[in-house]
């Protein structure tokens, strides 16, 4: 399976043309700027119409209108993961959004603790601590998420959030991808990453 990963498009999704071919497209959050219903619906219409067999997205901290929201009517093969999993062609994907309310309440740590141990591809908005998470010399990743990933050892951990740490890293068990397409000035400068599963 060919997987294409992108993140942090911040309302610039309509500027993306000639996206590479893949079987599955994954967006790991921050597709809007202000988190309005109009912005999110515009993204969902665009995302749902893309010619990929499967599509998965999670919400980022800018996509606040999706907090505790239900999304109905997505096209076949298109999935919104919110602390939930989906199995596609024997590959288990688990997605965790990043909502400010969950960070403040501590629920984010609870959601991380509930990642299934058989997850093959983990999709979050926030990076794990110490991995592609540096902005202006500060690590903004989540320590609980790092511990969970080191324990579960998914094949891939896909995220974004920290625009200045776009890139790929890996350890012995997991490949990490920060596919933030915009830079720190919200200019669309980066390309999605592709993976073969």
C-alpha positions as CSV (number, residue, x, y, z in Angstrom):
1,X,0.0,0.0,0.0
2,X,1.3,3.4,-0.9
3,X,0.6,6.1,1.7
4,X,0.8,9.8,1.2
5,X,1.0,12.0,4.3
6,X,0.4,15.7,4.7
7,X,-0.4,18.0,7.6
8,X,-0.9,21.7,8.5
9,X,-2.4,23.0,5.3
10,X,-4.2,25.9,7.1
11,X,-6.8,26.7,4.5
12,X,-4.3,26.3,1.6
13,X,-5.6,22.9,0.5
14,X,-7.1,24.4,-2.7
15,X,-3.6,25.5,-3.7
16,X,-2.4,21.9,-3.7
17,X,-2.3,20.5,-7.2
18,X,-0.7,17.4,-8.8
19,X,-0.5,15.5,-5.5
20,X,1.4,12.3,-6.0
21,X,-0.5,9.0,-6.6
22,X,-1.1,6.7,-3.6
23,X,-3.6,4.2,-2.3
24,X,-4.2,6.1,1.0
25,X,-4.0,9.9,1.8
26,X,-3.6,10.9,5.4
27,X,-4.0,14.4,6.8
28,X,-2.9,14.8,10.4
29,X,-4.7,18.0,11.3
30,X,-4.7,21.8,11.2
31,X,-6.5,22.0,7.8
32,X,-8.2,25.2,8.9
33,X,-7.0,28.5,10.5
34,X,-9.7,29.7,12.7
35,X,-11.6,26.5,13.2
36,X,-14.9,27.7,11.8
37,X,-17.5,25.4,10.4
38,X,-17.2,27.0,7.0
39,X,-13.4,26.4,6.9
40,X,-13.8,22.8,8.0
41,X,-16.6,22.0,5.5
42,X,-14.6,23.5,2.7
43,X,-11.7,21.2,3.6
44,X,-13.9,18.1,3.9
45,X,-15.5,18.8,0.5
46,X,-12.0,19.1,-1.0
47,X,-10.6,16.1,0.8
48,X,-13.6,13.9,0.1
49,X,-13.4,14.6,-3.6
50,X,-9.8,13.6,-4.0
51,X,-9.2,10.6,-6.2
52,X,-7.6,8.3,-3.5
53,X,-9.1,4.9,-2.7
54,X,-8.8,5.6,1.1
55,X,-8.6,8.9,3.0
56,X,-8.1,9.5,6.7
57,X,-7.9,12.7,8.7
58,X,-7.6,13.8,12.3
59,X,-8.3,17.3,13.8
60,X,-5.6,19.7,15.0
61,X,-5.6,22.4,17.5
62,X,-6.9,24.9,14.9
63,X,-9.8,22.7,14.0
64,X,-11.7,23.4,17.2
65,X,-15.2,23.3,15.8
66,X,-14.8,19.5,15.6
67,X,-14.4,19.2,19.3
68,X,-17.1,16.7,20.4
69,X,-18.6,16.8,16.9
70,X,-20.0,13.9,14.9
71,X,-19.2,13.9,11.2
72,X,-21.7,12.1,9.0
73,X,-22.0,11.6,5.3
74,X,-18.3,11.2,4.4
75,X,-17.7,9.5,1.1
76,X,-17.0,5.8,1.0
77,X,-13.3,5.2,2.0
78,X,-13.0,8.5,3.8
79,X,-12.6,8.4,7.6
80,X,-12.4,10.9,10.4
81,X,-10.5,9.3,13.3
82,X,-11.1,10.9,16.8
83,X,-9.6,8.7,19.4
84,X,-10.6,5.8,17.3
85,X,-9.2,3.1,14.9
86,X,-9.9,1.7,11.5
87,X,-8.5,-1.3,9.8
88,X,-7.8,-1.1,6.1
89,X,-6.3,-4.0,4.1
90,X,-5.0,-5.6,7.4
91,X,-3.3,-2.4,8.5
92,X,-4.6,-0.9,11.8
93,X,-4.7,2.9,11.9
94,X,-5.4,4.8,15.1
95,X,-6.0,8.6,15.2
96,X,-5.9,11.1,18.0
97,X,-6.9,14.8,17.5
98,X,-5.4,17.7,19.4
99,X,-8.0,19.9,21.0
100,X,-7.1,22.6,23.5
101,X,-9.9,21.6,25.8
102,X,-8.4,18.0,26.1
103,X,-5.0,19.4,26.9
104,X,-6.4,21.6,29.6
105,X,-8.6,18.9,31.1
106,X,-5.9,16.2,30.9
107,X,-8.0,14.0,28.7
108,X,-5.3,14.1,26.0
109,X,-3.1,11.9,28.3
110,X,-6.0,9.5,28.8
111,X,-6.5,9.2,25.0
112,X,-2.8,8.5,24.5
113,X,-3.0,5.8,27.2
114,X,-5.8,4.1,25.2
115,X,-3.9,3.7,21.9
116,X,-4.4,0.0,21.0
117,X,-1.2,-2.1,21.3
118,X,-1.6,-3.5,17.8
119,X,-1.6,-0.1,16.1
120,X,0.4,-0.3,12.9
121,X,0.1,3.4,11.9
122,X,-0.5,6.1,14.5
123,X,-1.8,9.4,13.4
124,X,-1.7,12.4,15.8
125,X,-1.5,16.1,15.3
126,X,1.0,16.6,18.1
127,X,4.5,15.1,17.8
128,X,6.1,13.0,20.5
129,X,8.6,14.7,22.7
130,X,12.0,15.0,21.2
131,X,11.1,13.9,17.6
132,X,10.5,16.6,15.0
133,X,9.0,18.9,17.6
134,X,11.5,21.8,17.9
135,X,10.4,25.4,17.3
136,X,12.8,28.2,18.2
137,X,14.9,25.9,20.3
138,X,12.0,24.5,22.4
139,X,10.7,20.9,22.3
140,X,6.9,21.1,22.0
141,X,6.2,17.4,21.7
142,X,4.2,15.3,24.2
143,X,6.1,13.1,26.7
144,X,3.2,10.7,27.2
145,X,3.0,10.2,23.5
146,X,6.7,9.5,23.3
147,X,6.4,6.8,26.0
148,X,3.4,5.3,24.3
149,X,5.1,5.1,20.9
150,X,8.2,3.5,22.4
151,X,6.1,0.9,24.0
152,X,3.7,0.1,21.2
153,X,6.2,0.4,18.4
154,X,4.0,1.3,15.4
155,X,5.5,1.0,12.0
156,X,4.7,4.7,11.3
157,X,3.8,7.7,13.5
158,X,2.4,10.5,11.3
159,X,1.9,14.0,12.7
160,X,2.5,17.7,12.1
161,X,1.8,20.8,14.4
162,X,5.4,22.1,14.6
163,X,5.9,23.9,11.2
164,X,9.6,24.4,11.6
165,X,10.3,20.7,12.2
166,X,9.1,19.3,8.9
167,X,11.0,16.1,8.1
168,X,11.4,12.4,8.7
169,X,13.1,10.5,11.5
170,X,13.3,6.9,12.6
171,X,14.4,4.6,15.3
172,X,14.7,0.8,15.1
173,X,11.0,0.2,15.1
174,X,9.1,3.3,13.9
175,X,9.4,5.9,11.1
176,X,8.2,9.4,12.2
177,X,6.8,11.9,9.8
178,X,6.2,15.6,10.4
179,X,4.5,16.6,7.2
180,X,3.6,20.2,8.0
181,X,3.2,21.8,4.5
182,X,3.3,25.4,5.7
183,X,6.3,27.1,7.3
184,X,6.3,29.2,10.4
185,X,5.0,32.1,8.3
186,X,2.1,30.0,7.0
187,X,3.5,29.9,3.5
188,X,2.9,26.7,1.6
189,X,6.5,25.5,1.0
190,X,6.8,21.8,1.7
191,X,5.7,18.6,0.0
192,X,3.8,15.6,1.3
193,X,5.8,12.5,2.3
194,X,5.1,9.1,0.6
195,X,5.6,5.7,2.2
196,X,5.3,2.1,1.0
197,X,3.6,-0.2,3.5
